[in-house]
Amino acid sequence: MIGRYLKQKIESIWSDASKTQRWDDTEIAVIGAKTKAGRKRISTAVFERIASILRANPVDLRWWYKRDEEIHHDAQAYVEERRRHLTEPELAEPFHDEGMTSFDTEESASVRMLADSVSEVMPLIDKLKATISDLALRYRYSVMRERSHGNGGDLKTFGSRCLTWLVDVRVAEMNIKAAAEWLQYSKISGAFGNYTGIDPKVEEEALKTLGLKPFYGATQILPRILFSALSDALSGLVLQLNKISHDVRLGARSPFPIYQEPFGTIQKGSSAMPDKRNPIRSEQIEGMARMALGKSIALKLNIVTDEARAIEQSCVERVEWPDLFHIVVHSLETVNTVLSGLKIYPDTMIWEIVQSRGCYAASTAKDELKRMGRGVGLTADDAYRIVQLAAANVMSRNVMNKNFRRNPPSSFEASQTEWRRMNFDLSHNSRSGLVIQDVIQNGELEVSPELAATEAEVDSWNKKLGTIFIHPENRARWQEIFTFKYLLRNEAKLYKEILGVD
């Protein structure tokens, strides 16, 4: 990983020094298991001397690299480097003997590096969950208009949007934990996994020393499908972080953002446009997600190996596993930084609701109108079309705006003139205008050129609406369904089930 995104703890885990130290751990565990089993009459004193020498003399990486260049086999270069320190025959003979193959030494080290890397990820997930939970509680009653397909729809609170982020992160976390269950297995079962020259009891005892269990049915290597679930789960987490980041980006769009990334006092947004505050951290997470997915796919392809083993999976794992963890850690830290410092604008959220002119309750209004209209002959489709027409009416009542839409400006001066008019209206006039609840309650629907309803149909609807809303109880009920308290009355269930709060 390049330095810009490198995480030191992950780098340390996957360093050659760390890897070869873990290879030492495996070799020492195997010799210890043989000693315990009384194999080849390895005395406790000999075992302790071997372990002491290896631990006191870490692998000389420069020597190892040079030897690897000469023989093109890093595991054998490691064995030769270790035997340089075990100069007495009784010490050198037990080291990496009796049918052990390279991956008998390497697999346990790799599994432990994966497990240690996962251990670096989990606290960062916990930290992010805490940040999101705090946002959900703080903004429990900050009402906003949710969007689907890029368009405004029903109401929800920003707090409940945070709850959806939270549960998605929880699911990603559960997937990682489930995948990590396979990291308790390894193999020391020889070149083809059938214990030629190796006692299964030695494998079991050595792996027990390393905190692992035998995987029965391995070939020269563990089946890579064991690890594919982990790479999938890690990339899935980053994709979920990208989903959150994408929501932040969409909400930060000008001219009226509902929230924005934290922005430093001397930070610069656009190099050309000083006013801009580009959501660069959130945008970066999309790039991270692309890389994470690519690495996950490469690791998944390692499932296929020729017969007992070929070497193509090795180069992939050397690069993609550490890089994937760098990406995961960087993404978690970045998203937590964004959310913990997120600048949130509840006033803009309310302004969007005002600008919807009652359309924020269109779905509920349709259902309520269907219920109220049964006695006067309104069908379910009538209820739908009435609300649809009311929305078209309230969004196009301004004659000046209609004319401007039909007749695009022919010069910059004409555009500037319209800008001045709109700016004046915004500064001096009420912009609330008509709202759908009033248009429907008062029976003031008008034919719209955008919709197919005829004059006769609209006139019939208005008369039926007059019959419905002549009753005070219907008018009171109609106004109630447009209140935040009514529309969001069941969000408490989400808080109870997800956060355990009333």
C-alpha positions as CSV (number, residue, x, y, z in Angstrom):
1,M,0.0,0.0,0.0
2,I,1.2,3.5,-0.8
3,G,2.1,5.7,2.2
4,R,-1.0,7.9,1.8
5,Y,-3.3,5.1,2.9
6,L,-0.9,2.9,4.8
7,K,-1.8,2.0,8.4
8,Q,1.1,1.2,10.6
9,K,-0.4,-1.5,12.7
10,I,-1.5,-3.4,9.6
11,E,1.9,-2.8,8.0
12,S,3.5,-4.3,11.1
13,I,1.4,-7.4,11.1
14,W,2.1,-8.2,7.5
15,S,5.8,-7.2,7.5
16,D,8.4,-9.8,6.7
17,A,9.8,-9.5,10.2
18,S,6.4,-10.4,11.6
19,K,5.8,-13.2,9.1
20,T,9.1,-14.9,9.7
21,Q,8.7,-14.6,13.4
22,R,5.4,-16.5,13.1
23,W,7.1,-19.1,10.9
24,D,9.5,-19.5,13.9
25,D,6.5,-19.9,16.1
26,T,5.2,-22.8,13.9
27,E,8.5,-24.5,13.7
28,I,9.0,-24.3,17.5
29,A,5.5,-25.5,18.1
30,V,6.1,-28.6,15.9
31,I,9.4,-29.4,17.6
32,G,7.7,-29.0,20.9
33,A,4.9,-31.3,19.9
34,K,7.5,-33.9,18.8
35,T,9.3,-33.6,22.0
36,K,6.1,-34.1,24.0
37,A,5.3,-37.2,21.9
38,G,8.8,-38.6,22.3
39,R,9.5,-38.6,18.6
40,K,13.2,-39.1,17.5
41,R,14.2,-38.8,21.1
42,I,14.2,-35.0,21.0
43,S,15.0,-34.1,24.6
44,T,13.4,-31.2,26.4
45,A,16.8,-29.6,26.8
46,V,17.4,-29.7,23.0
47,F,13.9,-28.3,22.3
48,E,14.5,-25.5,24.8
49,R,17.9,-24.7,23.2
50,I,16.4,-24.5,19.7
51,A,13.5,-22.3,20.8
52,S,15.9,-20.0,22.7
53,I,18.3,-19.6,19.8
54,L,15.5,-18.9,17.3
55,R,13.9,-16.3,19.5
56,A,17.1,-14.6,20.3
57,N,18.1,-14.4,16.7
58,P,15.3,-13.1,14.4
59,V,15.6,-13.9,10.7
60,D,18.3,-11.8,9.0
61,L,16.0,-10.3,6.4
62,R,18.8,-9.1,4.1
63,W,20.4,-12.6,4.1
64,W,17.0,-14.1,3.5
65,Y,16.2,-11.8,0.6
66,K,19.6,-12.5,-1.0
67,R,19.2,-16.3,-0.7
68,D,15.7,-16.1,-2.0
69,E,16.9,-14.3,-5.1
70,E,19.4,-17.1,-5.6
71,I,17.2,-20.2,-5.1
72,H,13.8,-18.6,-5.9
73,H,12.1,-20.2,-2.9
74,D,11.5,-18.0,0.1
75,A,10.5,-20.8,2.4
76,Q,13.6,-22.8,1.8
77,A,15.7,-19.6,2.1
78,Y,14.1,-19.2,5.5
79,V,15.0,-22.8,6.5
80,E,18.6,-22.2,5.5
81,E,18.8,-18.9,7.3
82,R,17.4,-20.6,10.5
83,R,19.9,-23.5,10.3
84,R,22.8,-21.0,10.2
85,H,22.0,-20.5,13.9
86,L,21.4,-24.1,14.7
87,T,25.0,-25.2,14.1
88,E,25.0,-28.4,16.1
89,P,23.6,-31.5,14.3
90,E,21.3,-32.3,17.2
91,L,19.8,-28.8,16.9
92,A,19.6,-28.6,13.1
93,E,18.2,-32.0,12.5
94,P,14.7,-31.5,14.1
95,F,14.1,-28.3,12.3
96,H,11.6,-28.5,9.4
97,D,12.0,-32.2,9.0
98,E,9.9,-35.4,8.5
99,G,7.7,-34.5,5.6
100,M,7.0,-30.9,6.4
101,T,6.3,-28.7,3.3
102,S,6.5,-25.0,3.0
103,F,2.9,-24.3,3.8
104,D,3.0,-26.5,6.9
105,T,5.1,-23.6,8.2
106,E,3.4,-20.8,6.4
107,E,-0.4,-21.5,6.8
108,S,-0.6,-21.0,10.5
109,A,1.4,-17.8,10.3
110,S,-1.0,-16.5,7.6
111,V,-4.1,-17.5,9.5
112,R,-2.8,-15.7,12.6
113,M,-1.9,-12.6,10.6
114,L,-5.5,-12.5,9.3
115,A,-6.9,-13.0,12.8
116,D,-4.7,-10.2,14.2
117,S,-5.7,-7.9,11.3
118,V,-9.4,-8.6,12.0
119,S,-8.7,-7.7,15.7
120,E,-7.5,-4.3,14.5
121,V,-10.7,-3.8,12.5
122,M,-13.3,-4.7,15.2
123,P,-12.6,-1.8,17.6
124,L,-12.9,0.7,14.8
125,I,-16.3,-0.8,13.9
126,D,-17.3,-0.3,17.5
127,K,-16.2,3.3,17.5
128,L,-18.2,4.0,14.3
129,K,-21.3,2.4,15.7
130,A,-21.0,4.6,18.8
131,T,-20.7,7.7,16.6
132,I,-23.8,6.7,14.5
133,S,-25.8,5.9,17.7
134,D,-25.0,9.3,19.1
135,L,-26.2,11.0,15.9
136,A,-29.4,8.9,16.0
137,L,-30.2,10.0,19.5
138,R,-29.3,13.6,19.1
139,Y,-31.4,14.0,15.9
140,R,-34.3,11.8,16.9
141,Y,-36.8,14.6,16.3
142,S,-35.1,16.4,13.4
143,V,-37.6,15.8,10.7
144,M,-36.5,15.6,7.0
145,R,-37.9,14.5,3.7
146,E,-36.5,11.2,2.6
147,R,-35.7,10.5,-1.0
148,S,-36.0,7.6,-3.3
149,H,-35.0,7.6,-7.0
150,G,-33.5,11.0,-6.2
151,N,-36.9,12.5,-5.5
152,G,-38.5,13.6,-2.2
153,G,-41.0,11.3,-0.6
154,D,-42.3,10.6,2.9
155,L,-41.0,12.1,6.1
156,K,-38.5,10.5,8.4
157,T,-36.1,11.9,10.9
158,F,-32.4,12.3,10.4
159,G,-32.1,10.2,13.5
160,S,-33.9,7.3,11.9
161,R,-31.7,7.6,8.8
162,C,-28.8,7.1,11.1
163,L,-30.4,4.0,12.5
164,T,-30.5,2.5,9.0
165,W,-26.7,3.2,8.7
166,L,-26.2,1.6,12.1
167,V,-28.0,-1.6,11.4
168,D,-26.2,-2.0,8.1
169,V,-22.8,-1.6,9.8
170,R,-23.9,-4.1,12.4
171,V,-24.8,-6.7,9.7
172,A,-21.4,-6.1,8.1
173,E,-19.8,-6.6,11.5
174,M,-21.7,-9.9,12.0
175,N,-20.5,-11.1,8.5
176,I,-16.9,-10.4,9.4
177,K,-17.3,-12.2,12.8
178,A,-18.9,-15.2,11.1
179,A,-16.2,-15.4,8.4
180,A,-13.4,-15.1,11.1
181,E,-14.6,-18.3,12.6
182,W,-12.6,-20.1,9.9
183,L,-9.4,-18.5,11.2
184,Q,-9.2,-21.0,14.0
185,Y,-8.1,-23.7,11.6
186,S,-4.8,-24.6,10.0
187,K,-2.8,-27.6,8.8
188,I,0.6,-29.3,9.4
189,S,-0.3,-32.4,7.4
190,G,2.4,-32.7,4.8
191,A,2.7,-32.1,1.1
192,F,-0.7,-33.5,0.2
193,G,-2.5,-33.3,3.5
194,N,-2.5,-37.0,4.2
195,Y,0.2,-37.0,6.9
196,T,3.0,-38.7,4.9
197,G,5.9,-38.6,7.4
198,I,3.9,-36.5,9.9
199,D,2.0,-37.8,12.9
200,P,-1.5,-36.3,13.1
201,K,-1.0,-36.1,16.9
202,V,2.0,-33.8,16.3
203,E,-0.2,-31.6,14.1
204,E,-2.9,-31.4,16.7
205,E,-0.5,-30.6,19.5
206,A,1.5,-28.0,17.6
207,L,-1.6,-26.2,16.4
208,K,-3.0,-26.3,19.9
209,T,0.1,-24.5,21.0
210,L,-0.6,-21.8,18.4
211,G,-4.2,-21.5,19.4
212,L,-5.5,-23.3,16.3
213,K,-7.2,-26.6,15.3
214,P,-6.5,-29.0,12.5
215,F,-8.5,-28.7,9.3
216,Y,-9.0,-32.2,8.0
217,G,-9.1,-32.6,4.2
218,A,-6.5,-30.0,3.3
219,T,-4.2,-30.6,0.4
220,Q,-0.8,-28.9,0.4
221,I,-2.6,-25.8,1.4
222,L,-5.9,-25.0,3.2
223,P,-8.8,-24.6,0.8
224,R,-9.1,-20.9,0.0
225,I,-12.8,-21.0,0.2
226,L,-12.2,-20.8,4.0
227,F,-10.9,-17.3,3.5
228,S,-13.1,-16.1,0.7
229,A,-15.9,-15.4,3.1
230,L,-13.6,-13.0,5.0
231,S,-12.5,-11.1,2.0
232,D,-16.1,-10.8,0.9
233,A,-17.2,-9.6,4.3
234,L,-14.4,-7.0,4.5
235,S,-15.2,-5.7,1.0
236,G,-18.9,-5.7,2.0
237,L,-18.1,-3.5,5.0
238,V,-16.3,-1.0,2.8
239,L,-19.2,-1.0,0.3
240,Q,-21.6,-0.3,3.1
241,L,-19.3,2.6,4.3
242,N,-19.5,3.8,0.7
243,K,-23.3,3.7,0.9
244,I,-23.2,5.9,4.0
245,S,-20.6,8.2,2.4
246,H,-22.8,8.5,-0.7
247,D,-25.7,9.6,1.4
248,V,-23.5,12.3,2.9
249,R,-22.4,13.4,-0.6
250,L,-26.0,13.6,-1.8
251,G,-27.1,15.5,1.2
252,A,-24.2,18.0,0.8
253,R,-25.3,19.2,-2.6
254,S,-25.8,23.0,-3.0
255,P,-27.6,25.3,-2.8
256,F,-29.2,24.0,0.4
257,P,-27.2,21.1,1.9
258,I,-28.8,19.3,4.8
259,Y,-25.4,18.3,6.1
260,Q,-21.8,18.7,5.1
261,E,-18.4,17.1,5.9
262,P,-16.3,18.8,8.5
263,F,-14.2,21.5,6.9
264,G,-10.9,22.8,8.4
265,T,-10.4,26.5,9.0
266,I,-7.6,26.7,6.5
267,Q,-8.8,23.9,4.2
268,K,-9.4,24.5,0.5
269,G,-12.3,23.0,-1.4
270,S,-12.0,23.7,-5.1
271,S,-8.7,25.0,-6.5
272,A,-10.6,27.4,-8.8
273,M,-13.8,28.2,-6.8
274,P,-13.1,29.4,-3.3
275,D,-16.7,29.1,-2.1
276,K,-16.9,25.3,-2.6
277,R,-16.6,22.7,0.1
278,N,-16.2,19.5,-1.8
279,P,-17.0,16.3,0.1
280,I,-13.6,14.8,-0.7
281,R,-13.5,12.3,2.2
282,S,-16.8,10.8,1.2
283,E,-15.9,10.7,-2.4
284,Q,-12.6,9.0,-1.6
285,I,-14.6,6.1,0.1
286,E,-16.1,5.2,-3.3
287,G,-12.6,4.7,-4.6
288,M,-11.8,2.6,-1.6
289,A,-14.8,0.5,-2.2
290,R,-13.8,-0.1,-5.8
291,M,-10.3,-1.3,-4.6
292,A,-11.8,-3.4,-1.9
293,L,-14.1,-5.2,-4.3
294,G,-11.3,-5.8,-6.7
295,K,-9.1,-7.3,-4.0
296,S,-11.9,-9.4,-2.8
297,I,-12.5,-10.8,-6.3
298,A,-8.8,-11.6,-6.7
299,L,-8.8,-13.5,-3.4
300,K,-12.0,-15.3,-4.3
301,L,-10.4,-16.6,-7.5
302,N,-7.8,-18.3,-5.3
303,I,-10.4,-20.9,-4.5
304,V,-9.4,-22.6,-7.8
305,T,-6.0,-24.3,-7.5
306,D,-4.6,-27.2,-9.6
307,E,-5.1,-30.5,-7.9
308,A,-3.2,-30.5,-4.7
309,R,-1.7,-27.1,-5.2
310,A,-0.1,-24.6,-7.7
311,I,1.6,-21.4,-6.7
312,E,-0.6,-18.7,-8.4
313,Q,-2.5,-17.9,-5.1
314,S,0.7,-16.9,-3.4
315,C,1.4,-13.6,-5.1
316,V,-2.2,-12.6,-4.8
317,E,-2.3,-13.1,-1.1
318,R,1.0,-11.3,-0.5
319,V,-0.5,-8.2,-2.0
320,E,-4.2,-8.3,-1.6
321,W,-4.7,-9.3,2.0
322,P,-2.6,-6.5,3.6
323,D,-3.9,-4.0,1.1
324,L,-7.5,-5.0,1.8
325,F,-6.9,-4.4,5.5
326,H,-5.3,-1.1,4.9
327,I,-8.3,-0.1,2.9
328,V,-10.8,-1.3,5.6
329,V,-9.0,0.5,8.4
330,H,-8.6,3.7,6.4
331,S,-12.2,3.7,5.4
332,L,-13.5,3.1,8.9
333,E,-11.3,5.9,10.3
334,T,-12.3,8.3,7.5
335,V,-16.1,7.7,7.8
336,N,-15.9,8.0,11.5
337,T,-14.1,11.3,11.1
338,V,-16.8,12.5,8.7
339,L,-19.8,11.5,10.8
340,S,-18.3,12.6,14.2
341,G,-17.7,16.1,12.7
342,L,-20.7,16.2,10.4
343,K,-22.3,19.7,10.1
344,I,-26.0,19.1,10.2
345,Y,-28.6,21.7,9.2
346,P,-32.1,20.8,10.6
347,D,-33.4,24.2,9.4
348,T,-32.6,23.2,5.8
349,M,-34.4,19.9,6.3
350,I,-37.5,21.8,7.4
351,W,-37.2,24.2,4.5
352,E,-37.3,21.3,2.1
353,I,-40.5,20.1,3.7
354,V,-42.0,23.6,3.4
355,Q,-41.0,23.7,-0.3
356,S,-42.8,20.3,-0.9
357,R,-46.1,22.2,-0.3
358,G,-47.7,19.3,1.6
359,C,-46.4,16.6,-0.8
360,Y,-44.4,15.1,2.1
361,A,-47.7,13.5,3.2
362,A,-48.9,12.5,-0.3
363,S,-48.9,8.7,0.4
364,T,-50.8,9.1,3.7
365,A,-53.2,11.6,2.1
366,K,-53.9,9.1,-0.7
367,D,-54.8,6.3,1.7
368,E,-56.9,8.6,3.9
369,L,-58.8,10.0,1.0
370,K,-59.5,6.5,-0.2
371,R,-61.0,5.7,3.2
372,M,-63.0,8.9,3.4
373,G,-64.2,8.7,-0.2
374,R,-65.9,5.3,0.0
375,G,-69.2,6.8,0.8
376,V,-69.2,9.3,-2.0
377,G,-68.1,7.0,-4.8
378,L,-64.4,7.8,-4.9
379,T,-62.3,4.8,-6.1
380,A,-58.8,4.0,-5.0
381,D,-57.6,5.2,-8.4
382,D,-59.5,8.5,-7.9
383,A,-57.8,9.0,-4.6
384,Y,-54.4,8.5,-6.3
385,R,-55.2,10.8,-9.2
386,I,-56.6,13.6,-6.9
387,V,-53.4,13.7,-4.8
388,Q,-51.3,13.6,-8.0
389,L,-53.3,16.5,-9.5
390,A,-53.1,18.5,-6.4
391,A,-49.3,18.1,-6.3
392,A,-49.1,19.3,-10.0
393,N,-51.4,22.2,-9.1
394,V,-49.4,23.5,-6.2
395,M,-46.1,23.1,-8.0
396,S,-47.1,25.1,-11.0
397,R,-49.4,27.9,-9.8
398,N,-46.9,30.8,-10.4
399,V,-47.8,32.3,-13.8
400,M,-44.5,34.1,-14.1
401,N,-42.6,30.8,-13.6
402,K,-44.8,29.0,-16.1
403,N,-44.0,31.6,-18.7
404,F,-40.3,31.4,-18.0
405,R,-40.4,27.6,-18.4
406,R,-42.3,27.8,-21.7
407,N,-40.1,30.6,-23.1
408,P,-36.4,30.1,-22.4
409,P,-34.4,33.3,-22.2
410,S,-32.9,34.5,-25.4
411,S,-30.0,36.5,-23.7
412,F,-28.1,36.7,-20.5
413,E,-29.9,39.9,-19.8
414,A,-33.2,38.1,-19.8
415,S,-31.9,35.5,-17.4
416,Q,-30.6,38.2,-15.2
417,T,-34.0,40.0,-15.2
418,E,-35.7,36.7,-14.1
419,W,-33.1,36.2,-11.4
420,R,-33.8,39.7,-10.0
421,R,-37.6,39.0,-9.9
422,M,-37.1,35.6,-8.1
423,N,-34.6,37.1,-5.7
424,F,-37.1,39.9,-4.9
425,D,-39.9,37.4,-4.3
426,L,-37.7,35.3,-2.1
427,S,-36.7,38.4,0.0
428,H,-40.2,40.1,0.2
429,N,-43.0,37.7,-0.4
430,S,-44.3,34.6,1.4
431,R,-43.2,31.5,-0.5
432,S,-45.5,29.1,1.3
433,G,-48.1,29.3,-1.4
434,L,-50.7,26.6,-1.8
435,V,-50.4,23.2,-0.2
436,I,-52.0,20.0,-1.3
437,Q,-54.0,19.6,1.9
438,D,-55.8,22.9,1.3
439,V,-56.3,22.4,-2.4
440,I,-57.9,19.0,-1.7
441,Q,-59.9,20.0,1.4
442,N,-61.3,23.1,-0.4
443,G,-62.1,21.3,-3.6
444,E,-59.9,23.6,-5.6
445,L,-58.4,21.1,-8.1
446,E,-57.6,22.5,-11.5
447,V,-57.0,20.8,-14.8
448,S,-53.3,20.4,-15.5
449,P,-51.7,20.1,-19.0
450,E,-49.2,17.7,-17.5
451,L,-52.0,15.1,-16.6
452,A,-54.8,13.4,-18.4
453,A,-57.7,14.3,-16.1
454,T,-60.4,16.1,-18.0
455,E,-62.4,19.2,-16.9
456,A,-65.4,17.0,-16.2
457,E,-63.4,14.5,-14.1
458,V,-61.8,17.4,-12.1
459,D,-65.2,19.0,-11.6
460,S,-66.7,15.7,-10.3
461,W,-63.7,15.2,-7.9
462,N,-64.1,18.7,-6.5
463,K,-67.8,18.2,-5.8
464,K,-67.1,14.9,-4.0
465,L,-64.4,16.5,-2.0
466,G,-66.8,19.2,-1.0
467,T,-69.2,16.5,0.3
468,I,-66.4,14.8,2.2
469,F,-65.0,17.8,3.9
470,I,-68.3,19.4,4.9
471,H,-68.0,17.3,8.0
472,P,-65.8,18.9,10.7
473,E,-64.5,15.5,11.9
474,N,-63.1,14.8,8.4
475,R,-61.5,18.2,8.2
476,A,-59.9,17.7,11.6
477,R,-58.7,14.3,10.6
478,W,-57.4,15.6,7.3
479,Q,-55.3,18.3,9.0
480,E,-54.0,15.7,11.6
481,I,-52.5,13.4,9.0
482,F,-50.2,16.2,7.8
483,T,-48.6,16.7,11.2
484,F,-45.1,15.3,12.0
485,K,-46.3,13.7,15.2
486,Y,-48.8,11.6,13.3
487,L,-46.7,10.7,10.3
488,L,-43.7,9.7,12.5
489,R,-45.6,8.1,15.3
490,N,-44.1,4.7,14.8
491,E,-40.4,5.6,14.6
492,A,-40.3,4.9,18.3
493,K,-40.4,1.2,17.4
494,L,-37.1,1.5,15.6
495,Y,-35.4,3.2,18.5
496,K,-36.8,0.6,20.8
497,E,-35.7,-2.4,18.7
498,I,-32.3,-1.0,17.5
499,L,-31.1,1.1,20.4
500,G,-33.2,-0.2,23.2
501,V,-34.5,3.2,24.2
502,D,-38.1,4.4,24.6
